Amino acid sequence: MPTSALPKRNTDRHSAPRRLRYLWPVLLVVIAVLAVALIALPASILKRVLPPTMVAEDFSGSLWHGSAGRVIVNGRDAGAVEWRIHPESLFALELAADIHWVKIGFVADASMEMDRHTLTAHNVVGGGPIQDLADFGIAVGWHGTSHFDFSEVKLGFGAATGDAITLLALAGDVSVADLDSPQIGAGTDLGGYDVHLANGATTPDTEPTAQITDTGGPLEVHALMRFSARDRTGLFSGTIRERPTAPAALRSQVENLSQMRARDAQGRIPVELEFTL
C-alpha cells in the first residue's frame, strides 16, 4: 500500500493534553510570584499607579494589606486609607480591594475596582461629623452628623477626562441629623433630612437628581437637587415651611424669605438656590 494512502495520525488530539500539562506548572508559578509580590512588596509601590491628581504618603504594610496615612486629592487633604487587595483581580489587569477610609471622625468602608481610567466603589457605607469634610468644600460652616449608604460611586480619571477626576455615577441614600449653621436661625438645630439619589448614571448631557425630605424639626422641606456634570453646578429647588415649634430667629428669617417669594395656598415658600460643586 502506498505510504500516502495510510491514515494520518491525529496528533492534535494527543498534543493538547500535553500542552495543558505544561501550562499548569507555569500558571502555578505565576500565581506564586504574584502572591509573594503582594505579601513582600511594600505598600508604597502603589504610588506608581495613582492618577496625577492623587498623592499618597506615610505608607505602611504591604501591597496586599497596607495603608496610607495621608491622601491628597486635587490638592485637598483626603484623610487616610487602609486596603486589602483581592489578588485574583490582577489577572484581569484591574485592582480590586476592600477599603477603609478615615477623615478625622468621618469613616467609610467600601469594595472597589480600579482600572486605567475608572474607579468604581460598591456598598459604600459610613458617616460621621459633616464638619470633618470641610477640606473638600462640602458643607463649609455647617455642623451635624451624617450617614450614607451608596450602592455605587464611579469616578473617571486619566487622559479620558483631561487628568481631572470626574463623577460618572452616584446612587444611594444620605441622612443628616442635628444640622445647624451660624447663618440660619442664629445656629438653631434645623433637625434631620434624607437625601435619595435614585438615578446613578451621570454624563455631560444628563442631570441626575436627588430627592430631599425632612425627618422632623423646625422646617418642613420637600425639594430636589439637580447636578450638572458639564457645568459642575447644582440646583436646589423646592418648598419650605416653618413648623409651629420653630424658634423665633428662624421664623423671622423664613418670614423675610416669604416677602421675596410668595407663599402658596398651604403656606409653603418656593426656594431655588444654585451652587458650585
C-alpha positions, -999 to +999 in steps of 0.1 A: +000+000+000+014+034-008+025+055+021+002+083+011-027+061+014-021+054+051-045+072+075-029+103+092-025+102+129-044+128+149-015+145+166-036+175+178-057+152+200-026+140+219-007+173+219-035+193+235-033+174+268+005+176+268+002+214+264-021+216+293+002+195+314+030+221+308+007+251+312-005+243+347+030+244+362+035+278+345+003+292+359+012+279+394+045+297+392+028+329+381+003+327+409+031+320+434+051+350+422+020+373+424+013+360+459+049+367+470+048+401+455+015+410+472+030+399+506+065+411+502+063+443+482+059+475+503+026+494+502+044+524+488+046+507+454+010+519+448+024+554+442+032+543+406-004+535+397-022+566+412-037+592+389-018+625+386-044+643+407-039+620+437-009+618+461-004+594+489+022+595+517+031+578+550+027+542+538+028+511+560+022+474+555+024+455+522+009+458+488-016+431+497-027+447+531-014+482+538-024+518+545-015+553+535-016+578+564-022+608+542-040+611+509-043+643+488-068+646+460-068+677+438-046+694+464-071+687+493-064+666+523-085+634+518-076+617+551-061+582+554-069+549+538-064+512+545-068+485+519-068+447+514-063+437+478-081+408+460-052+390+442-074+374+415-083+408+401-047+413+389-052+386+363-078+409+346-053+438+348-075+455+374-072+463+410-099+452+434-098+458+471-117+463+503-112+499+516-115+515+550-112+554+548-109+579+577-111+616+576-108+628+612-140+614+627-157+606+593-153+570+582-163+548+553-160+512+541-164+500+505-154+474+479-138+490+449-123+481+415-099+503+396-086+501+360-066+526+339-095+551+336-122+544+362-126+537+399-159+521+409-169+515+445-198+494+457-216+491+491-201+524+503-213+528+539-202+552+566-207+586+582-196+610+609-195+647+616-201+667+584-177+694+595-149+670+590-155+672+553-148+709+551-115+703+533-134+690+503-155+722+502-186+703+515-210+720+539-185+746+549-196+763+581-223+736+588-224+712+617-242+679+622-239+642+617-243+622+585-248+586+575-246+574+539-252+541+520-243+542+483-248+512+461-224+527+435-199+555+432-179+557+399-151+581+391-133+587+359-097+600+356-066+600+333-063+611+297-100+604+290-110+631+314-081+655+309-064+642+341-092+655+362-113+633+385-149+632+372-180+618+388-195+592+364-222+576+387-236+580+421-266+562+436-277+557+472-290+575+503-277+601+527-292+612+560-282+641+582-292+649+617-287+678+642-279+701+613-271+737+621-253+768+606-245+801+623-262+819+593-296+802+598-318+808+628-288+820+649-274+785+648-306+767+659-309+730+654-325+725+620-334+688+625-327+660+601-330+653+564-330+624+540-314+626+505-322+599+479-303+596+446-322+571+425-305+575+391-268+569+395-257+575+359-241+608+351-228+621+318-222+656+304-257+655+289-276+642+320-287+659+352-290+633+380-314+644+407-317+638+445-349+639+464-347+657+498-373+654+526-371+664+563-373+639+591-388+664+616-376+696+631-384+733+628-386+732+590-408+712+566-388+707+534-396+690+501-370+696+474-350+682+446-313+688+438-301+686+402-265+682+394-248+692+361-216+673+354-208+696+325-210+729+344-200+714+378-231+731+394-261+721+414-296+735+417-317+731+449-354+737+442-384+730+463-405+744+491-400+751+528-424+760+556-417+767+593-434+745+619-450+758+650-421+746+671-396+768+651-376+793+673-383+830+668-349+837+650-357+810+624-393+821+620-381+856+613-357+845+586-384+824+569-409+853+571-383+876+554-379+850+526-417+849+521-415+887+513-394+878+482-413+847+472-450+845+480-463+815+499-487+791+482-521+781+495-506+757+520-482+784+533-451+769+516-424+791+502-407+782+469-369+781+471-343+779+443-306+780+451-277+774+427-243+762+440-209+752+426-196+717+431 
